Amino acid sequence: MVYAYISQADFLKGNKHTEVVACWMQASSFSTRVTDTIFRRTDDLAPDYYTPIAKGKEWLFELTCKHQPRTGALLMAGGPLFVRVEGRSEFAPFYLNMGLEVRGKVILLERNFWGNNPSDPDYQDNIEDLTAWLTKRDGRPNHAEQRQLSLPRPIREAYYTRFMGLNIPDSPTVGIYRRLLPRSINAWQSWDGYLGNFRGYKKKYIPWLEERLGIVPTPFDRKHAYISFMMFMAAGPNPAGREGDVFFVKNNETQQDGVIYHIKDADIENMRILSEPAEAIDRYCEHILLEREGRFDFMPFTSEM
């Protein structure tokens, strides 16, 4: 299967929609204005890309190499980390993307705000503070969402601890969609969002899922989006259509059991379990990073639900 990619040189050139004003590869290159924004010394916020640049690839990919050795080796063999600075307006003066080039294509790495990445020293304290605030606000126990806990430990440590997901862009303009690899924690798709791609599926398969898996939806699910079951990765060629592999996990804090559910070619009735998730995802990511021909076959790594 052939996918569109973009080189680092073209990504840093930008286009008519994306004005690139700087590229930083060393911590010393970060302006005081940006570091003040990252570390919350101002009212503005920006993702913490300073820490990975300061600590280096060995720190950033240590857990990836531990749990996903094929993928980790390819990331480590890639080029140096860079942060692209995109100019915006006087009200939002800059926008940052962090990535590296692997075999001629840009791989972007997501990070959350300082204190919101599981590897941050005050992450757990911040989660506890937010949980206490939500409980007080709602007048009942309510927990801060930690989507990464829905995944088995090797996957969440490899892709959702020191960074928070990956993306392979196909143009200099980075939109809201994420492609091919374990996606940004903030770009996971709800069950009803996926079902919306197919006529009549919402009405049929929301009750089907609850009955089959015993999922207890949250009040938010009923009013807004079905976030108790979420897609964290979609493998092409067209996962939003009838062809492609998609992977879901339970995302309710009382049911985060680490089981990964696999749907092939929108065949929901034959949903399966990814029985060897670490091996399957490592081999799949290697397949994508090496641009191997053909569609990766997940079926040997699955079992009946």
FENQUIQUI-V646523 format. One record per backbone hydrogen bond with DSSP energy under -0.5 kcal/mol. CO is the residue of the C=O (numbers start at 1). NH is the residue of the N-H. E is the energy in kcal/mol with one decimal. If there is no record, write none. Layout:
co:nh:e
CO:NH:E
CO:NH:E
This chain:
co:nh:e
1:3:-0.5
6:106:-2.6
7:11:-2.3
8:12:-2.4
9:13:-0.8
10:14:-1.1
15:18:-0.7
18:15:-1.6
18:20:-0.7
19:21:-0.6
19:87:-2.5
22:85:-2.8
24:83:-2.4
26:29:-1.6
27:30:-1.2
31:35:-2.4
32:36:-2.5
33:37:-1.5
34:38:-2.8
35:39:-2.5
36:41:-3.5
36:42:-0.7
37:40:-1.1
37:46:-0.6
38:114:-0.7
46:114:-0.5
47:49:-1.6
49:53:-1.3
50:54:-2.7
51:55:-2.6
52:56:-2.7
56:60:-2.2
57:61:-2.8
59:62:-0.8
61:65:-2.8
62:66:-1.5
63:67:-2.2
64:68:-3.1
68:72:-3.3
69:73:-2.1
70:74:-1.6
71:75:-2.2
72:76:-2.6
73:77:-1.8
74:78:-0.6
75:78:-0.8
82:99:-2.3
83:24:-2.5
84:86:-0.6
84:97:-1.8
85:21:-2.8
85:22:-1.2
85:87:-0.5
86:95:-1.7
92:89:-1.4
93:88:-1.2
95:86:-3.3
97:84:-3.1
98:109:-2.7
99:82:-2.3
100:102:-0.5
100:107:-2.9
101:79:-3.1
101:103:-0.5
102:105:-1.0
105:102:-3.0
107:100:-1.6
108:167:-1.6
109:98:-0.6
110:164:-3.0
112:48:-2.2
113:116:-2.5
117:120:-2.8
120:123:-1.7
122:126:-2.2
123:127:-2.2
124:128:-2.4
125:129:-2.3
126:130:-2.4
127:131:-2.5
128:132:-2.2
129:133:-2.1
130:134:-2.7
131:135:-2.3
132:136:-2.1
133:137:-2.5
134:138:-2.4
135:139:-1.4
135:140:-0.9
146:149:-1.7
147:150:-2.3
148:151:-1.5
150:258:-0.6
152:155:-0.8
152:156:-2.2
153:157:-2.6
154:158:-1.7
155:159:-2.3
156:160:-1.7
159:165:-1.2
161:119:-1.5
163:161:-0.5
164:185:-2.0
165:110:-2.4
167:108:-3.1
167:169:-0.6
172:174:-0.7
173:175:-0.7
179:168:-0.8
179:181:-2.3
182:166:-3.4
184:187:-2.3
185:188:-0.7
189:231:-3.2
190:194:-2.0
191:195:-2.5
192:196:-1.5
194:197:-1.8
195:198:-2.2
198:201:-1.8
200:204:-1.2
201:205:-3.5
202:206:-1.7
204:208:-1.1
205:209:-1.7
206:210:-1.8
207:211:-2.3
208:212:-2.6
209:213:-2.9
209:215:-0.5
210:214:-1.2
215:217:-0.8
218:221:-0.6
218:222:-1.2
219:223:-1.4
220:224:-3.0
225:227:-1.9
226:191:-1.9
226:229:-0.7
228:251:-2.7
229:191:-1.2
230:232:-0.5
230:249:-2.1
231:189:-1.8
232:183:-2.2
233:247:-2.0
234:180:-0.6
234:236:-0.5
235:245:-2.0
238:241:-2.3
238:243:-0.8
243:238:-1.3
244:265:-2.8
244:266:-0.5
245:235:-3.4
246:263:-2.3
247:232:-2.0
247:233:-1.0
248:261:-3.0
249:230:-2.4
252:255:-3.2
255:257:-1.8
259:261:-0.5
260:274:-2.9
261:248:-2.4
262:272:-2.6
263:246:-2.3
263:265:-0.5
264:267:-1.8
266:268:-1.7
267:270:-1.1
268:271:-1.9
271:305:-0.7
272:262:-3.2
273:275:-1.2
273:303:-2.2
274:277:-0.6
276:280:-2.7
277:281:-2.6
278:282:-1.9
279:283:-2.3
280:284:-2.4
281:285:-2.7
282:286:-2.1
283:287:-2.2
284:288:-2.2
285:289:-2.9
286:290:-2.4
287:292:-2.3
288:291:-1.0
296:298:-0.8
298:301:-2.2
299:302:-1.9
301:275:-1.1
301:276:-1.7
303:273:-2.7
